[in-house]
Amino acid sequence: MSNAREKKRAKKMRNQPASVTLSSDCGPCPSGIQHHNGGSRSFQTPKQDLHPDSSQEFQQQRHQHQSPGPSYRKEQYFSKGQGRGRGGWRGGRQNISQEMPKYVTASTFAQARAAEINAMLKAVTQKSSNSLVFQTLPRHMRRRAMSHNIKRLPRRLREIARKEAEKAVHQKKEHSKNKCRKARRRHVNLVVEFNRRQKKNIWLETHIWHAKRFHMVKKWGYCLGDRPTTKSYRACYRAMTKHCLLQDLSYYCCLELNGKEEVLLKVLARMCSIDTGPTFAAVPCLSGRLQGSLVLYRADRYPEDLLGPITFIWKPKDGSGITSETRQLWIWTHPSLKQDILTELKTVFQCSEPVETCSPEPIVTLLQEEKQTDVAMIVGKKRKREDNEGEKAVPVKKIIGDGTRVPLQSYCWTSQTTGVVISDLTMEILRYRLIGPLSHCVLTEALKTASIQTEMADAETELNNWWVENCKNSEKASLHQRQEAIFELLQGINSPSEIAAGTILGLTVGDPRVNLPKKRSKAMPNPEKYQDNEKVRQLLLEGVPVECAHSFIWDQTICKNVTENKIPEQDLNHMRGELLVPGSQLDLGPCESKIPILLVQQPGKVAGEDRPGWGSGWDIYLPKGWGMAFWIPFIYRGARVGGLQEGLKHSEYKRTPHIPNDFPDCPAGIQFAKELENVLLEKFKRRPPAKRANYVKLGTLAPFLCPWGQLTRDWEVRNKAQEESVVTSSADSKSGATERQVPCEPKPGLIIEDSQGDIMEEMAKIQNLCKEDGAATSSGFFVLRNRKLLKQLSARCRPTCGKGQRVRPASKLGQKEMTEDALLSIFKCYPRVLVWVSLSLLRKGSPELHAMICIPTQEDFLQLNKDQLFCGPQEPKHSDIFKHTILKLKERKKKKNNGNALESGASDALEAKAVEEPKELILGLWPDPLPDVTSHCSRILLGFVTQGDFSLAAGCGEALGFVNLTGLLHMLSSQPTDKKGLVLLRTPASLQYRFARLNIEV
């Protein structure tokens, strides 16, 4: 057979069974005969001839019908090389008698053929591929309708196609009845779908608006806007500097405390310290006139066990003068800090009994909604959107909850001993922030104060019934008029920073959707209108009176009424459509909603001398359900919207710590650092080794994490070693009496100057607290937040930030500058303390995250004096000591994968014992544990950068971070007078050091 014919035959027989063996139930075989492949061959035992006649007849018929055909037909019956010669057949009959059977049994032959036919049918029916039936047809027989219409297929294939279709239906998910987009986009169905999608991550009321214009991220149980999709980095900075930037801070958590004032102040005093600034008992804050901010600790654990920063607002007093009256306190905190703070509050107030629990309303599914609507539908009439009965039959409400609150969990707790009630008002009060010098102009143009109303518009509804009752009271009506006058005076000021920091103004405004302009415009001030107004000057000098800080937003009953009786947007648009003059302003009269709000001034940049008041603005608090009603009017007045990244840059330009990035001593900060390390490590692993930095060669021990604990421990060991060397050298020398060493702790009889007595008392307090609960030198580290000590450190650093700034003398701080020995004696006892610092580069360069802050040497200062354009020294390249080990591990892994590990099993076992394999070795990274981080490089490490970038506000590279207190004092004591505060910055992926000015702003 030629090659072409062999290939053709092999192609035809590829799906045929290779061998068929009869089973034992195929019937009895004749004695001495075994049939294989259906009896094509028979092996007969000798001396047995059962049917000679039949065999002879078969042979005769065989030879009678033989014809001298082509040779390939004969090869089908004879093996290769048998019975065939050059001149023709040789011994054909003899070969036939040996190969062919002498007789055929009909039953056995039929059973064998039946087995072959069954095998053939099984091979045909079983699919050898994943293709469908109509896909196996020849191309000329295929039709497009075969995929969904079985009758288009040939009849012999319809049954198989029907089974495939039934199987596919079971595998597919059940779809809703309404598959068209029009049905899916109905408002009721949209709300159901949105409720389903925000089970894990709660949406803000402005989520839909943000999702169309922002990159969204899922953080802290919420879905938040991270940054705009458009190029708006510089535009957002210009808005913060010259106009207004709008942010949605409704994800911040509000905890309300109700109880007697004395009890609240007594218990809360255990969770804060007056050393860090004003506390809950500060007089301006306690009266409700100003908003306060402080740092919370666990009870009686200051300065350790930080919980996080908070802001608080006291509800103004009623004016009765009773000290034991019930007061309300709002504590606003970041969602990452909420659980720790709430748990500690319940512990210190001994709250155990839940008053109310969170029971979310049942969600109506899409199928249930359709069934209910179908019942309400009139037979023979199509369901339309104008069918009010059909809409009322499906009461689907949007779930407004808290991402950090577990369903069916209590959200209100009371204390039987103290009588204090703690309530979780998260997502019950919305919070927007307006940043910029013209934020008050946006407020005054977008919001209009509510008009006095003494009669109900409709007796059947509860719309504005609370407002009518309060307007009937002459005192409250006059208070509203005073608040309205102060709100209008805000147009006469140039910037919110001119008003006292944290000023609170209560207000009741009308529906802001009524005052929408036709086009988007920028709100601008009108200084000519209030140029000579004495009331504006009086407002700037005296501030907002305490009475005007009152607002109805403190009453949850009123807030609930305002939320439930809001006029729908559809009805409002319908009223606009019925106006006689299209585009004219809509006047609702007494039917207009009245919304209680609270305005709180944000001070902006307070510390430092450059750019005072930059980034100031207003925070607006309003009831839930009114988010978009206030959001759109602010945007129509020219406010630009920012996300989380814009908030980060805002705090960076103000040089204030950002939550939770810049709080490494609180649980939320530690968790954030771990998550950031995992993200950066995964991003590093995704790149091949040739396309990523080798941090081992660059001398960077921790490129993705700031090892604060090891940094403080290494400085502690370094400090003790220096003290021991100094003690031994002084004991050996005889001149030890002339030079007195500074002790680690001040002696009781040591005489200190009067100017330093307060500082020593402060450090003595901290030392006693640390000794009671376990010193910081033995457990962990904490950040120094004592304002008096920070002011002394700031004076020692002599900070100069930016161009053209003069050195700030110590006299401006209101305290005398301490001597070198006094500072060393105070701070040497606390080596595990971090200090918040800001840095600005002297020359070019842009600092990055996790950049290293190092101490310059004397040679660096000499080089800087010689060359004023000298940017900084360069780190020598390190050698990668792990590269050889990693390559060995890779080779060993390849051997195991290839199956060659068995041959060299003994040798590999010896190598494994000799070389200790770490848990995970990554090319270019140092494995744990890390060596000494302070002395690993040519310059001594002082700290790390947590925020860094080119600052548009300062016009140079700026960074924020923490340094070790002991290392900072060691650097300041060894630096020359004109070079104090100069440090070196080096990014993780670079060998270049750059000079920067260190500054401590208080």
BALUMPA-945554 format. One record per residue (C-alpha): x, y, z negated. Coordinates in steps of 0.02 Angstrom, whole numbers, padded with zeros to 5 digits, always signed. Example, Ala and Ser with C-alpha at 12.3 -4.5 7.8 and 13.67 -1.06 7.14 Angstrom:
// BALUMPA-945554
+00615-00225-00390;+00684-00053-00357;
***
This chain:
// BALUMPA-945554
+00000+00000+00000;+00070+00168+00048;+00097+00305-00082;-00051+00407-00019;-00169+00260-00034;-00102+00215-00206;-00132+00393-00267;-00306+00391-00194;-00348+00226-00276;-00275+00282-00443;-00382+00439-00435;-00539+00335-00406;-00499+00211-00544;-00440+00334-00677;-00603+00327-00773;-00626+00139-00758;-00592+00026-00907;-00420-00053-00906;-00472-00218-00982;-00636-00301-01027;-00636-00451-01143;-00790-00555-01170;-00847-00568-01347;-00885-00732-01433;-01072-00713-01401;-01056-00723-01210;-01105-00907-01206;-01012-01071-01211;-00862-01092-01097;-00826-01253-01007;-00705-01367-01092;-00526-01328-01055;-00562-01169-00957;-00530-00990-01021;-00593-00844-00918;-00509-00675-00917;-00570-00516-00832;-00734-00596-00786;-00662-00758-00722;-00549-00689-00586;-00420-00811-00648;-00446-00985-00722;-00321-01091-00812;-00371-01273-00805;-00302-01412-00911;-00227-01556-00812;-00322-01714-00763;-00491-01626-00765;-00598-01599-00610;-00776-01563-00656;-00850-01505-00489;-00738-01551-00343;-00872-01527-00210;-00907-01347-00254;-00723-01304-00252;-00697-01383-00083;-00845-01291-00008;-00777-01127-00075;-00607-01159+00003;-00683-01205+00172;-00792-01049+00175;-00643-00947+00126;-00536-01007+00272;-00678-00996+00397;-00706-00811+00367;-00523-00761+00355;-00465-00643+00490;-00293-00580+00530;-00326-00408+00458;-00202-00285+00387;-00081-00345+00258;-00139-00228+00122;-00304-00322+00106;-00214-00484+00074;-00109-00403-00061;-00267-00381-00162;-00274-00570-00190;-00091-00617-00202;+00047-00551-00308;+00191-00462-00226;+00311-00580-00137;+00199-00732-00143;+00127-00824+00009;+00196-00699+00134;+00345-00711+00249;+00416-00618+00395;+00328-00721+00527;+00161-00737+00443;+00084-00839+00303;+00184-00974+00217;+00097-01108+00118;-00061-01006+00106;-00172-01148+00057;-00051-01203-00078;-00049-01029-00153;-00237-01015-00141;-00261-01176-00232;-00149-01112-00372;-00223-00936-00390;-00408-00948-00346;-00534-01047-00453;-00607-01204-00382;-00784-01160-00439;-00884-01013-00513;-01006-01026-00657;-01151-00906-00624;-01195-00867-00805;-01016-00832-00856;-00985-00729-00699;-01141-00625-00729;-01097-00592-00912;-00924-00533-00861;-00994-00415-00730;-01124-00351-00854;-00986-00309-00978;-00893-00213-00844;-01049-00119-00793;-01086-00072-00975;-00908-00009-00996;-00924+00090-00836;-01088+00168-00890;-01017+00212-01059;-00868+00297-00978;-00985+00395-00866;-01103+00451-01003;-00966+00500-01127;-00891+00670-01089;-00703+00676-01083;-00703+00868-01090;-00796+01010-01176;-00886+01062-01018;-01075+01057-01003;-01170+00946-00881;-01201+01078-00749;-01017+01124-00757;-00967+00949-00702;-01063+00961-00539;-00974+01002-00377;-00964+01186-00341;-01082+01178-00194;-01218+01103-00306;-01204+01228-00448;-01336+01361-00475;-01336+01508-00594;-01505+01462-00667;-01443+01290-00723;-01377+01361-00887;-01551+01402-00952;-01669+01307-00836;-01648+01119-00847;-01763+01087-00697;-01631+01162-00584;-01519+01013-00621;-01530+00845-00530;-01653+00726-00611;-01521+00603-00664;-01436+00738-00770;-01588+00823-00847;-01599+00709-00999;-01417+00739-01044;-01438+00927-01022;-01593+00925-01132;-01495+00841-01273;-01354+00967-01255;-01478+01110-01266;-01558+01040-01425;-01387+01017-01502;-01337+01195-01460;-01496+01265-01538;-01455+01183-01705;-01278+01248-01702;-01329+01429-01670;-01378+01543-01813;-01558+01590-01829;-01588+01757-01749;-01723+01877-01795;-01876+01895-01687;-01834+02071-01632;-01678+02056-01527;-01696+02217-01432;-01596+02368-01485;-01751+02475-01505;-01818+02359-01640;-01650+02349-01728;-01634+02538-01732;-01799+02565-01819;-01774+02657-01983;-01846+02518-02092;-01735+02386-02013;-01583+02498-02023;-01606+02523-02210;-01620+02335-02237;-01463+02304-02135;-01368+02442-02225;-01417+02373-02395;-01349+02204-02343;-01185+02277-02282;-01150+02373-02443;-01167+02231-02566;-00979+02216-02594;-00926+02396-02558;-01050+02532-02600;-01080+02670-02474;-01088+02853-02519;-01235+02954-02458;-01122+03031-02326;-01057+02861-02267;-01142+02861-02097;-01076+03035-02061;-00899+02984-02112;-00904+02817-02020;-00927+02906-01853;-00782+03027-01880;-00659+02948-02003;-00550+02795-02025;-00639+02701-02165;-00552+02603-02303;-00621+02492-02441;-00555+02544-02610;-00612+02530-02790;-00778+02451-02739;-00824+02589-02616;-00810+02617-02429;-00723+02785-02413;-00660+02897-02274;-00470+02893-02269;-00425+03018-02132;-00510+03096-01980;-00498+03008-01813;-00450+03173-01731;-00282+03260-01746;-00319+03376-01891;-00169+03368-02008;-00119+03550-01987;-00300+03605-01967;-00343+03533-02137;-00193+03623-02214;-00249+03787-02136;-00424+03758-02205;-00354+03734-02380;-00245+03888-02363;-00356+04011-02269;-00536+03951-02266;-00622+03798-02343;-00598+03609-02348;-00743+03497-02401;-00724+03329-02489;-00850+03203-02553;-00799+03149-02730;-00960+03058-02771;-00861+02898-02800;-00793+02974-02960;-00874+02897-03115;-00972+02994-03245;-00991+02931-03423;-01114+03022-03535;-01098+03024-03725;-01245+03076-03834;-01224+03099-04021;-01185+03217-04161;-01046+03340-04125;-00946+03298-04282;-00949+03112-04246;-00900+03134-04066;-00754+03248-04105;-00691+03138-04247;-00686+02980-04143;-00624+03058-03982;-00479+03141-04075;-00402+02968-04096;-00390+02947-03906;-00296+03108-03866;-00161+03221-03937;-00147+03408-03950;+00035+03394-03893;-00021+03361-03715;-00136+03513-03707;-00313+03564-03758;-00422+03424-03824;-00610+03394-03836;-00617+03517-03982;-00550+03666-03884;-00666+03813-03919;-00697+03871-03738;-00733+03692-03685;-00837+03646-03838;-00955+03790-03807;-00989+03727-03631;-00915+03880-03548;-00763+03796-03469;-00719+03624-03403;-00575+03536-03492;-00448+03409-03435;-00337+03294-03537;-00253+03124-03541;-00335+02981-03636;-00241+02848-03734;-00299+02696-03829;-00355+02739-04004;-00208+02787-04116;-00080+02732-03985;-00009+02898-03924;+00113+02914-03834;+00096+02734-03773;-00048+02636-03695;-00108+02769-03575;-00284+02751-03506;-00280+02892-03379;-00325+03074-03348;-00504+03137-03360;-00606+03296-03349;-00747+03333-03470;-00894+03454-03485;-00994+03490-03642;-01177+03536-03622;-01201+03715-03688;-01283+03731-03857;-01465+03781-03873;-01419+03929-03981;-01491+03860-04143;-01320+03865-04229;-01339+03694-04309;-01171+03604-04311;-01246+03431-04331;-01359+03445-04179;-01354+03314-04042;-01232+03358-03903;-01206+03289-03729;-01034+03260-03656;-00990+03212-03478;-00825+03123-03447;-00773+03114-03264;-00643+02985-03219;-00570+02897-03068;-00656+02730-03025;-00492+02635-03049;-00487+02697-03230;-00671+02677-03271;-00673+02501-03343;-00526+02529-03460;-00594+02694-03524;-00772+02628-03543;-00711+02475-03639;-00608+02582-03757;-00753+02703-03786;-00870+02560-03831;-00738+02493-03950;-00702+02655-04043;-00887+02701-04056;-00934+02521-04104;-01066+02507-03968;-01132+02331-03950;-01319+02338-03912;-01366+02369-03730;-01512+02489-03714;-01548+02469-03528;-01484+02353-03393;-01457+02375-03208;-01590+02277-03114;-01578+02316-02929;-01738+02315-02828;-01767+02164-02717;-01711+02187-02539;-01842+02155-02407;-01769+02051-02268;-01801+02083-02085;-01917+01932-02064;-02018+01978-02219;-02035+02155-02156;-02100+02097-01989;-02227+01979-02067;-02293+02115-02181;-02307+02238-02039;-02394+02113-01927;-02528+02088-02059;-02558+02273-02070;-02567+02292-01882;-02735+02310-01798;-02775+02171-01676;-02759+02227-01496;-02664+02385-01539;-02477+02403-01519;-02375+02448-01672;-02306+02623-01654;-02202+02737-01766;-02355+02848-01792;-02443+02706-01882;-02431+02770-02061;-02517+02618-02133;-02387+02503-02056;-02247+02607-02128;-02323+02608-02302;-02345+02420-02298;-02156+02397-02303;-02084+02493-02452;-01899+02469-02418;-01791+02578-02531;-01606+02606-02518;-01508+02535-02663;-01403+02670-02746;-01281+02588-02864;-01102+02587-02923;-00967+02482-02843;-00883+02453-03010;-01046+02400-03094;-01095+02218-03086;-01280+02186-03047;-01390+02144-03196;-01258+02220-03310;-01304+02346-03445;-01266+02528-03409;-01318+02605-03575;-01251+02560-03747;-01291+02623-03921;-01201+02614-04089;-01295+02569-04246;-01160+02644-04359;-01124+02809-04273;-01285+02833-04174;-01188+02876-04016;-01263+02822-03849;-01147+02793-03701;-01227+02798-03528;-01151+02760-03359;-01211+02895-03237;-01103+02842-03092;-01187+02880-02924;-01328+02966-03018;-01238+03134-03002;-01158+03179-02835;-00999+03281-02830;-00929+03385-02686;-00768+03485-02688;-00737+03644-02589;-00552+03692-02577;-00491+03857-02510;-00497+04046-02537;-00665+04063-02447;-00753+03917-02530;-00862+04037-02631;-00917+04119-02467;-00973+03951-02401;-01072+03923-02562;-01158+04091-02563;-01210+04080-02379;-01265+03898-02380;-01362+03906-02545;-01501+04023-02596;-01566+04033-02772;-01741+03970-02807;-01882+04095-02822;-01985+04111-02980;-02144+04006-02969;-02282+04007-03099;-02418+03910-03008;-02421+03735-02937;-02429+03718-02749;-02525+03554-02757;-02605+03487-02914;-02604+03308-02850;-02415+03296-02830;-02276+03320-02958;-02174+03429-02841;-02087+03569-02940;-02197+03543-03093;-02042+03554-03206;-01992+03718-03124;-02164+03796-03148;-02163+03751-03333;-01990+03828-03359;-02033+03985-03261;-02179+04016-03377;-02051+04038-03516;-01990+04218-03508;-01819+04179-03583;-01781+04044-03456;-01844+04152-03314;-01730+04295-03366;-01584+04173-03383;-01615+04115-03205;-01610+04295-03145;-01443+04324-03233;-01371+04168-03152;-01434+04227-02983;-01348+04396-03006;-01181+04315-03051;-01195+04195-02904;-01218+04342-02784;-01066+04430-02860;-00955+04287-02802;-00957+04364-02628;-00857+04511-02695;-00704+04412-02751;-00559+04368-02637;-00521+04193-02702;-00588+04071-02832;-00419+04080-02921;-00465+04255-02983;-00595+04179-03099;-00547+04089-03260;-00494+03909-03234;-00635+03785-03261;-00776+03914-03262;-00950+03834-03262;-01104+03913-03183;-01274+03830-03190;-01397+03865-03052;-01563+03814-02974;-01568+03830-02785;-01694+03802-02648;-01688+03674-02510;-01526+03712-02412;-01596+03630-02254;-01711+03780-02232;-01565+03903-02216;-01473+03810-02077;-01405+03928-01943;-01432+03897-01758;-01247+03872-01724;-01099+03827-01830;-01008+03981-01892;-00874+04029-02017;-00926+04109-02181;-00824+04267-02212;-00819+04382-02365;-00891+04555-02369;-00773+04658-02479;-00848+04825-02428;-01014+04778-02506;-00937+04753-02679;-00785+04864-02665;-00829+04985-02805;-00941+04870-02903;-00902+04870-03088;-00997+04708-03111;-00869+04613-03007;-00726+04682-03114;-00821+04637-03271;-00848+04461-03205;-00662+04440-03171;-00613+04506-03342;-00743+04426-03455;-00793+04276-03351;-00962+04192-03342;-01062+04204-03506;-01096+04045-03603;-01283+04058-03576;-01263+04055-03387;-01177+03885-03395;-01344+03803-03434;-01419+03693-03298;-01569+03577-03285;-01457+03443-03209;-01420+03382-03387;-01600+03320-03398;-01614+03150-03314;-01803+03162-03305;-01793+03320-03200;-01659+03244-03088;-01769+03092-03058;-01916+03204-03015;-01811+03305-02893;-01747+03148-02808;-01916+03065-02788;-02008+03219-02726;-01885+03268-02591;-01967+03318-02427;-01915+03192-02292;-01813+03252-02146;-01947+03194-02025;-02080+03303-02106;-01962+03451-02107;-01927+03433-01922;-02113+03417-01888;-02142+03582-01978;-02006+03664-01874;-02089+03601-01716;-02253+03685-01762;-02175+03858-01782;-02248+03991-01667;-02075+04060-01630;-01956+03915-01598;-01792+03932-01692;-01857+04051-01824;-01826+04018-02008;-01945+03897-02091;-02038+03964-02243;-02106+03827-02354;-02165+03944-02491;-02211+03856-02654;-02189+03686-02571;-02001+03711-02557;-01901+03594-02668;-01803+03664-02814;-01636+03578-02851;-01534+03603-03011;-01346+03608-02979;-01187+03645-03075;-01039+03744-03006;-00868+03715-03084;-00713+03813-03034;-00555+03714-02993;-00397+03811-03037;-00280+03747-02901;-00093+03767-02928;-00061+03825-03105;+00117+03769-03147;+00265+03857-03072;+00289+04033-03007;+00273+04007-02820;+00102+04006-02736;-00004+04032-02894;-00185+03981-02872;-00154+03889-02708;-00285+03756-02677;-00416+03827-02793;-00600+03803-02758;-00767+03746-02826;-00845+03580-02874;-01032+03563-02851;-01134+03435-02949;-01308+03390-02885;-01438+03251-02910;-01431+03093-02806;-01531+03083-02646;-01483+03260-02593;-01311+03219-02523;-01339+03250-02338;-01456+03395-02373;-01308+03493-02446;-01171+03415-02339;-01232+03477-02169;-01261+03660-02223;-01082+03668-02290;-01015+03606-02124;-01124+03730-02028;-01042+03870-02128;-00869+03823-02067;-00806+03698-02196;-00687+03566-02126;-00705+03392-02199;-00557+03295-02270;-00533+03118-02334;-00423+03028-02457;-00262+03075-02367;-00308+03259-02372;-00339+03242-02559;-00167+03164-02578;-00085+03308-02485;-00184+03433-02588;-00112+03364-02751;+00061+03351-02672;+00064+03534-02623;+00001+03580-02797;+00141+03470-02869;+00021+03380-02984;+00012+03191-03013;-00112+03100-02903;-00228+02967-02972;-00181+02824-02985;-00018+02834-02885;+00078+02943-03007;+00029+02862-03172;+00150+02713-03186;+00118+02689-03373;-00069+02653-03357;-00150+02488-03300;-00224+02566-03143;-00055+02636-03091;+00028+02467-03116;-00107+02380-03013;-00091+02509-02875;+00097+02485-02868;+00076+02295-02850;-00052+02313-02710;+00058+02439-02619;+00208+02322-02634;+00109+02178-02558;+00051+02286-02412;+00225+02352-02373;+00302+02179-02392;+00178+02101-02270;+00212+02241-02147;+00399+02209-02166;+00379+02022-02136;+00280+02047-01977;+00431+02123-01890;+00574+02015-01829;+00741+02033-01921;+00819+02129-01776;+00680+02260-01779;+00677+02299-01965;+00797+02376-02090;+00917+02267-02190;+00896+02342-02362;+01034+02233-02435;+01162+02315-02320;+01087+02486-02356;+01106+02462-02543;+00919+02478-02578;+00865+02358-02715;+00678+02396-02718;+00615+02474-02555;+00430+02435-02588;+00417+02460-02776;+00485+02577-02909;+00559+02466-03049;+00526+02588-03190;+00547+02457-03326;+00718+02401-03266;+00773+02581-03236;+00735+02630-03416;+00814+02470-03485;+00973+02495-03385;+00989+02673-03445;+00962+02613-03623;+01103+02486-03606;+01213+02617-03523;+01179+02742-03663;+01220+02615-03800;+01381+02565-03714;+01436+02747-03704;+01395+02774-03887;+01495+02621-03940;+01644+02677-03837;+01634+02851-03914;+01622+02780-04090;+01771+02664-04067;+01877+02802-03990;+01834+02922-04131;+01874+02791-04263;+02044+02754-04187;+02093+02937-04170;+02141+03035-04326;+02062+03195-04264;+01887+03131-04292;+01854+03260-04428;+01874+03408-04311;+01756+03345-04176;+01587+03293-04246;+01490+03166-04143;+01305+03193-04115;+01209+03052-04202;+01069+02955-04118;+00946+03014-04250;+00956+03179-04343;+01013+03160-04522;+00900+03219-04661;+01025+03349-04719;+01062+03417-04546;+01032+03605-04534;+00935+03656-04379;+00898+03828-04315;+00724+03898-04341;+00692+03903-04154;+00722+03717-04146;+00620+03666-04297;+00455+03649-04202;+00538+03540-04069;+00613+03426-04200;+00444+03410-04285;+00364+03360-04120;+00494+03227-04086;+00480+03166-04266;+00293+03141-04240;+00322+03041-04081;+00457+02939-04166;+00345+02896-04314;+00203+02845-04199;+00318+02734-04098;+00388+02652-04254;+00215+02613-04320;+00154+02522-04165;+00321+02459-04101;+00449+02577-04029;+00453+02614-03846;+00634+02561-03839;+00584+02382-03880;+00423+02360-03781;+00403+02467-03625;+00414+02644-03559;+00300+02795-03561;+00293+02964-03476;+00337+03118-03577;+00185+03233-03583;+00228+03342-03733;+00214+03519-03666;+00337+03598-03788;+00473+03474-03748;+00440+03488-03562;+00459+03677-03572;+00629+03656-03655;+00683+03534-03521;+00619+03652-03387;+00725+03792-03458;+00879+03681-03457;+00855+03636-03273;+00840+03818-03218;+00725+03773-03073;+00722+03872-02911;+00594+03811-02785;+00582+03881-02610;+00672+04023-02526;+00692+04192-02609;+00642+04132-02782;+00737+04191-02933;+00795+04085-03077;+00665+04075-03215;+00745+04125-03382;+00703+04035-03542;+00630+04192-03619;+00482+04182-03499;+00436+04016-03576;+00409+04100-03744;+00541+03995-03832;+00726+04005-03863;+00839+03892-03763;+00904+03745-03862;+01086+03699-03875;+01163+03547-03791;+01192+03452-03953;+01015+03482-04015;+00939+03414-03854;+01051+03261-03855;+01010+03224-04036;+00825+03233-04000;+00814+03134-03838;+00946+03001-03863;+00824+02905-03971;+00704+02885-03825;+00795+02808-03677;+00638+02728-03606;+00549+02890-03566;+00509+02956-03392;+00490+03139-03343;+00381+03204-03201;+00487+03313-03085;+00470+03401-02918;+00611+03413-02792;+00642+03525-02641;+00779+03491-02514;+00912+03625-02488;+00941+03581-02305;+00854+03480-02174;+00774+03312-02210;+00607+03240-02259;+00596+03129-02415;+00494+02971-02408;+00403+02856-02525;+00517+02761-02648;+00666+02871-02607;+00807+02864-02736;+00852+03013-02846;+01038+03004-02888;+01167+03105-02985;+01297+03196-02878;+01483+03180-02922;+01612+03317-02944;+01681+03280-02770;+01508+03314-02697;+01503+03486-02779;+01678+03527-02717;+01629+03480-02541;+01472+03586-02556;+01575+03737-02613;+01692+03717-02465;+01554+03695-02336;+01386+03777-02368;+01309+03676-02225;+01360+03513-02308;+01200+03409-02318;+01268+03274-02433;+01380+03122-02444;+01350+02953-02363;+01331+02785-02449;+01458+02652-02395;+01380+02505-02307;+01353+02352-02418;+01380+02170-02369;+01235+02049-02357;+01280+01910-02478;+01118+01815-02446;+01130+01801-02256;+01236+01641-02257;+01119+01558-02383;+00964+01604-02284;+01039+01533-02123;+01080+01370-02213;+00903+01358-02277;+00835+01386-02102;+00946+01249-02031;+00891+01130-02167;+00710+01170-02132;+00735+01134-01947;+00812+00966-01988;+00663+00920-02095;+00543+00970-01959;+00637+00868-01828;+00642+00714-01938;+00831+00714-01960;+00824+00740-02147;+00831+00552-02183;+01005+00533-02105;+01086+00663-02217;+00977+00639-02369;+01117+00607-02492;+01224+00752-02433;+01075+00870-02437;+01035+00818-02615;+01212+00859-02669;+01206+01027-02581;+01039+01068-02662;+01113+01037-02834;+01268+01139-02795;+01174+01288-02720;+01023+01347-02819;+00886+01394-02699;+00784+01547-02752;+00597+01543-02741;+00589+01646-02583;+00732+01723-02486;+00691+01854-02355;+00825+01919-02241;+00858+02101-02285;+00782+02101-02461;+00856+02073-02633;+00778+01926-02726;+00724+01935-02907;+00799+01967-03033;+00879+02129-02977;+01053+02181-03035;+01089+02343-03128;+00991+02474-03030;+01084+02624-03101;+01260+02575-03045;+01223+02472-02890;+01268+02613-02769;+01409+02738-02764;+01297+02869-02847;+01212+02837-03014;+01024+02813-02997;+00915+02934-03094;+00738+02898-03034;+00621+02870-02887;+00504+02971-02776;+00317+02932-02778;+00262+03067-02653;+00370+03144-02519;+00352+03231-02352;+00388+03392-02260;+00287+03525-02349;+00193+03647-02238;+00168+03757-02390;+00354+03773-02436;+00427+03753-02262;+00550+03618-02316;+00554+03439-02374;+00476+03416-02546;+00456+03265-02658;+00375+03218-02823;+00431+03079-02938;+00497+03023-03106;+00672+03022-03180;+00739+02942-03337;+00753+03064-03482;+00922+03001-03544;+00995+03007-03369;+00927+03183-03343;+01010+03247-03501;+01171+03157-03455;+01169+03243-03285;+01130+03416-03354;+01268+03405-03484;+01400+03365-03353;+01349+03488-03216;+01424+03661-03195;+01318+03811-03236;+01285+03866-03058;+01244+03689-03001;+01123+03634-03139;+00972+03542-03074;+01052+03485-02911;+01023+03302-02869;+01043+03188-02719;+00899+03107-02624;+00916+02952-02514;+00774+02868-02420;+00765+02677-02431;+00809+02649-02247;+00955+02771-02237;+01134+02788-02300;+01130+02978-02301;+01117+03074-02465;+01043+03249-02462;+01052+03386-02592;+00890+03436-02677;+00839+03553-02818;+00756+03469-02968;+00618+03564-03056;+00504+03528-03205;+00345+03632-03194;+00237+03650-03348;
***
